[in-house]
Amino acid sequence: MPLRKKKPEPAVPVQTAPRQSFQNIPFSLPQRLAPPCPALYDALRESVPVIDAAIGKLVRLTLGFSAHCESAEADRALRAFLTDVPVGGCGCGVHAFLSAYLDGLLTHGTAVGEIVVRDGRVCGLYNAPLSNIELRYAADGFSAEVLAGSGVRTPVPYPELLLLSALRPAPNALYGTSLLQGLPFVSGILLKIFAATGENWDRLGNVRFAVTYKPQNDAIDRAYAKERAMQVAKAWSEAMQPGSGARDFVSVGDVSVRVIGADCPIPDSETPVRQMLEQILAKTGLPPFLLGLSWSSTERMSAQQADLLTSELEAYRALLMPVLRKILRTFLRLSGFTDEPQIEWNDVTLQDEVELARARLYDAQAKQLLRKVEKEADA
């Protein structure tokens, strides 16, 4: 007697997902969430060079990996794919794709990419601008749908080729949290200080003079005060013309020359600027010396900061690992290979290599000393 095929069980919607009440609908319609504002964080990176440099440092320190397969043929194909796959219009290599992907992830909190397939083969990788897509919950209230289009946005036809990552998303949120969240206020204060400093130097740095002529009490000076004042102004203007060189200014009568603003020094901005930069660096997790800030720190403090940075980079690599694994698996399967890609990340810094080498040295010395003690005990 042939066995009856078991009917597939219907998908159970997520019970804790927020829903709305609709008649004759077992669960809510897909909920569309408000996307973040990419222009704000892009303008922030453009206005504050320290923020742009910090994200660039994080991207360069995070990336660096190697991948291989067990079979020689699959390994050769995989290595060629890692270096030669087209990325966008002018990029090349998986490293270039991940650089732009992680850059967008840190800046906007969400990154979307696509594996471009043509004629059954992977022909490229594409970084999707966040302003061109929209995320919403699927009908089950759990998975995410990506919508695209210039007018009315509709779900993409091949969602299995998309790559989606979110940085520290809030509960019931598909979009992640930008690394720069909280910095617009701090950066606004920093930009105000820079703008005010520029205006002060424009006013006080470009020295201006006040030339005052005081007529004497006699009748002649009072009668010709206007003419003498105009002569003094003309002579002073000629003496201060650019390219006139050092010229003497000779006048008759009580004439005083005073620098405008000499009694008003420019406020010291070192302390407030450092306070704002400390807040920015606290968000990025980078030690000050990596950005060229020579703040006083001991050697032990620098080592601890490097250890904390290593843990931050490991967290970013954990976010990139599913994306990288999906790219390599898709390429291998469409190329006819069943091998699993083996991914190995490079060590973060040279300091880690030194510490590991020193640890292996201490371990070897301890084993040698232990063998020596054991021989002496046996003798």
C-alpha positions in Angstrom: 0.0 0.0 0.0 1.6 3.2 -1.0 2.4 5.7 1.7 0.3 8.8 1.7 2.3 12.0 1.4 2.1 14.1 4.4 0.7 17.5 3.9 3.1 20.3 4.7 2.2 22.0 7.9 1.2 25.7 7.5 3.7 28.3 8.6 3.0 29.6 12.0 3.2 33.4 12.4 5.5 34.8 15.0 3.3 35.1 18.2 5.1 38.1 19.7 5.2 40.2 16.5 3.1 43.4 16.6 -0.2 43.0 14.6 -3.2 45.0 13.6 -6.7 43.8 13.5 -8.0 43.1 10.0 -11.1 41.1 9.2 -10.7 37.7 7.6 -6.8 38.0 8.0 -5.2 35.6 10.4 -2.3 38.0 11.1 -1.3 41.6 10.2 -0.3 42.8 6.8 3.4 43.4 6.3 4.5 46.3 8.4 6.6 48.9 6.7 9.2 50.6 8.8 10.6 54.1 8.5 14.2 54.0 7.1 16.9 56.0 8.6 18.2 59.3 7.1 21.3 58.5 5.1 21.9 62.1 4.1 22.4 63.2 7.8 25.3 60.7 8.5 26.9 61.4 5.1 26.9 65.1 5.8 28.3 64.4 9.2 31.2 62.4 7.8 31.8 65.2 5.2 31.8 68.0 7.9 33.9 66.3 10.6 37.1 64.7 9.1 37.8 62.8 12.3 34.6 60.8 11.9 35.4 59.9 8.3 38.9 58.9 9.2 37.7 56.8 12.1 35.3 54.8 9.9 37.9 54.3 7.3 40.3 53.0 9.9 37.7 50.6 11.2 37.0 49.2 7.7 40.7 48.7 6.9 41.4 47.1 10.3 38.4 44.8 10.1 38.9 43.4 6.6 41.7 41.0 5.6 40.8 37.3 5.1 41.7 34.3 3.1 39.4 31.5 1.8 40.2 28.1 0.4 38.6 24.7 -0.5 39.7 21.1 -0.1 39.7 20.2 -3.8 42.4 21.9 -5.9 40.1 22.8 -8.7 37.5 24.4 -6.5 40.3 26.2 -4.6 41.7 27.7 -7.8 38.3 28.9 -9.0 37.6 30.4 -5.6 40.8 32.3 -5.4 40.2 33.7 -8.9 36.7 34.7 -7.9 38.0 36.5 -4.8 40.3 38.8 -6.8 38.5 39.1 -10.2 34.8 39.3 -9.5 33.4 42.7 -10.7 32.0 45.0 -8.1 29.8 47.8 -9.2 31.0 49.8 -12.1 34.7 50.1 -11.4 35.5 47.8 -8.5 37.1 44.4 -8.5 37.3 41.7 -5.9 35.3 40.6 -2.9 37.5 42.8 -0.7 36.3 45.9 -2.5 32.7 44.8 -2.1 33.1 44.1 1.6 34.8 47.5 2.1 31.8 49.4 0.7 29.4 47.1 2.5 31.0 47.6 5.9 31.4 51.3 5.3 27.7 51.6 4.7 26.9 49.3 7.6 28.8 51.5 10.1 27.6 54.8 8.7 23.9 54.0 8.2 23.4 50.9 10.5 22.1 48.9 7.6 23.8 47.5 4.5 22.2 45.8 1.4 24.1 44.0 -1.3 23.2 41.8 -4.2 24.8 38.8 -5.9 24.4 39.4 -9.6 23.8 36.2 -11.5 23.7 35.9 -15.3 23.5 32.7 -17.4 23.6 30.6 -14.3 26.9 32.1 -13.0 27.9 34.8 -10.6 29.0 37.7 -12.7 29.3 40.4 -10.1 28.5 42.0 -6.7 26.5 45.1 -6.2 26.3 47.5 -3.2 22.7 48.9 -3.1 22.2 52.5 -2.0 20.1 52.5 1.1 18.0 55.3 -0.3 16.8 53.1 -3.2 15.4 50.3 -1.1 12.9 49.8 1.7 12.5 47.1 4.3 9.3 45.7 5.7 8.2 42.6 7.6 6.9 39.7 5.6 3.5 38.2 6.1 4.8 35.9 8.9 5.8 39.0 11.0 9.4 37.6 11.3 11.4 37.6 8.1 12.3 40.7 6.2 11.3 41.7 2.7 13.3 44.1 0.5 11.3 46.4 -1.7 12.8 48.3 -4.7 11.7 50.4 -7.6 11.7 54.0 -8.7 8.0 54.6 -8.3 5.8 52.2 -6.4 8.3 49.9 -4.7 7.6 46.2 -4.9 9.3 43.1 -3.4 12.4 42.0 -5.4 11.8 38.8 -7.4 14.9 37.0 -6.2 15.4 37.7 -2.5 17.7 34.7 -2.2 20.4 36.7 -4.0 20.3 39.6 -1.6 22.6 40.3 1.3 21.3 42.2 4.3 23.0 43.2 7.5 21.9 45.4 10.4 24.1 46.8 13.1 22.6 46.5 16.6 18.9 46.7 15.5 16.4 47.6 18.2 13.6 45.2 19.1 10.9 45.1 16.4 13.2 46.9 14.0 14.6 45.8 10.7 17.0 48.8 10.2 20.1 48.8 12.3 21.6 51.5 14.5 24.3 53.7 12.9 27.7 53.9 14.7 27.3 57.7 14.4 24.0 57.8 16.4 24.3 60.5 19.0 27.1 62.3 17.3 25.0 65.0 15.4 24.6 67.0 18.6 28.2 66.6 19.7 29.5 67.3 16.1 27.2 70.4 15.9 29.0 71.9 19.0 32.3 71.0 17.5 31.4 72.7 14.2 30.2 75.8 16.0 33.6 76.0 17.7 35.4 75.6 14.4 33.2 78.2 12.7 33.6 80.7 15.6 37.4 80.2 15.6 37.5 80.9 11.9 35.5 84.1 12.3 37.6 85.2 15.2 40.8 84.7 13.2 39.2 86.5 10.3 38.5 89.4 12.5 41.5 89.4 14.8 44.1 87.5 12.9 43.8 89.8 9.9 45.0 92.9 11.8 43.0 96.0 11.4 44.1 99.4 12.6 42.2 102.4 14.1 44.0 105.7 13.2 42.8 108.6 15.3 43.7 112.3 14.6 43.0 114.7 17.5 43.1 118.4 16.5 44.9 120.9 18.8 43.1 123.7 20.6 44.3 126.4 18.2 42.0 127.8 15.5 44.1 126.7 12.6 44.0 123.0 13.6 40.2 123.2 14.1 39.7 125.0 10.8 41.7 122.4 8.8 40.8 119.3 10.8 38.9 117.7 8.0 41.6 118.2 5.4 44.3 116.9 7.7 42.2 113.8 8.6 41.8 113.1 4.9 45.5 113.5 4.3 46.3 111.1 7.2 43.8 108.5 5.9 45.3 108.7 2.4 48.8 108.4 3.6 47.9 105.5 5.9 46.0 103.7 3.1 49.0 104.0 0.7 51.4 102.7 3.4 49.2 99.6 4.1 48.6 98.6 0.4 49.7 95.0 -0.3 53.1 94.8 -2.0 54.1 98.3 -0.9 56.7 96.9 1.5 57.8 98.5 4.7 56.9 102.2 4.5 57.1 105.0 7.1 54.1 106.9 8.1 54.7 110.6 8.9 52.1 112.9 10.3 51.8 116.2 12.0 49.7 116.7 15.1 48.3 114.3 17.7 47.8 111.0 15.7 47.4 107.6 17.5 47.4 104.2 15.8 45.7 101.3 17.6 45.2 97.6 16.6 41.4 96.8 16.6 40.7 93.8 18.9 44.2 93.7 20.5 42.6 93.8 24.0 40.3 90.9 23.1 42.3 87.6 22.8 40.9 84.6 20.9 39.3 82.1 23.3 41.2 78.9 23.9 39.4 76.1 22.2 41.7 73.2 23.1 39.7 72.0 26.1 36.2 72.0 24.5 37.4 70.6 21.2 39.2 67.7 23.1 36.0 67.0 25.1 34.0 66.7 21.9 36.6 64.6 20.2 36.6 62.3 23.3 32.9 61.7 22.8 33.4 60.9 19.1 36.2 58.5 19.8 34.1 56.8 22.5 31.5 56.0 19.9 34.1 54.6 17.4 36.1 52.6 19.9 39.4 53.7 18.4 42.4 54.6 20.5 43.4 58.3 20.0 46.9 57.5 18.6 45.3 55.7 15.6 43.9 59.1 14.5 47.0 61.0 15.1 45.8 62.5 18.4 48.8 62.7 20.8 47.0 62.6 24.0 48.9 61.5 27.1 48.6 57.8 27.7 50.8 55.2 29.3 52.0 52.1 27.5 49.7 49.8 29.6 46.7 52.0 28.7 47.6 51.8 25.0 47.7 48.0 25.2 44.3 47.9 26.9 42.9 50.1 24.2 44.3 47.9 21.5 42.7 44.8 23.2 39.3 46.6 23.3 39.6 47.5 19.7 40.3 43.9 18.8 37.1 42.8 20.4 35.2 45.5 18.5 36.7 44.3 15.2 35.8 40.7 16.0 32.2 41.8 16.4 32.2 43.4 13.0 33.7 40.3 11.5 31.0 38.2 13.0 28.4 40.4 11.1 30.3 40.0 7.9 30.9 36.3 8.2 27.3 35.2 7.0 27.5 37.6 4.1 30.9 36.4 3.0 29.9 32.7 3.4 26.8 33.2 1.4 28.7 34.9 -1.5 31.3 32.1 -1.6 28.7 29.3 -1.3 26.6 30.7 -4.1 29.6 31.0 -6.4 30.7 27.4 -5.7 27.3 25.9 -6.1 26.6 27.7 -9.4 30.0 26.7 -10.6 29.3 23.0 -9.9 31.3 22.5 -6.7 30.1 21.0 -3.5 33.0 22.1 -1.4 32.5 24.2 1.7 34.6 27.4 1.7 37.0 27.7 4.7 37.4 31.3 5.7 40.2 32.5 7.9 40.5 36.1 9.1 43.9 37.8 9.3 45.2 38.9 12.7 44.1 42.4 13.5 47.4 44.0 14.3 51.1 43.2 14.4 50.9 43.6 18.2 48.8 40.4 18.3 51.5 38.5 16.4 54.1 39.7 18.9 52.0 38.7 21.9 51.3 35.3 20.5 55.0 34.8 19.7 56.0 35.8 23.2 53.4 33.5 24.7 54.7 30.5 22.6 58.3 31.4 23.7 57.3 31.4 27.4 55.4 28.1 26.9 58.5 26.5 25.3 60.8 27.8 28.1 58.4 26.5 30.7 58.3 23.0 29.1 62.1 23.0 28.8 62.5 23.9 32.4 60.0 21.2 33.4 61.9 18.5 31.5 65.1 19.7 33.2 63.6 19.4 36.6 62.2 15.9 35.8 65.6 14.7 34.7 67.3 16.0 37.8 64.6 14.3 39.9 65.1 11.0 38.1 68.9 11.2 38.6 
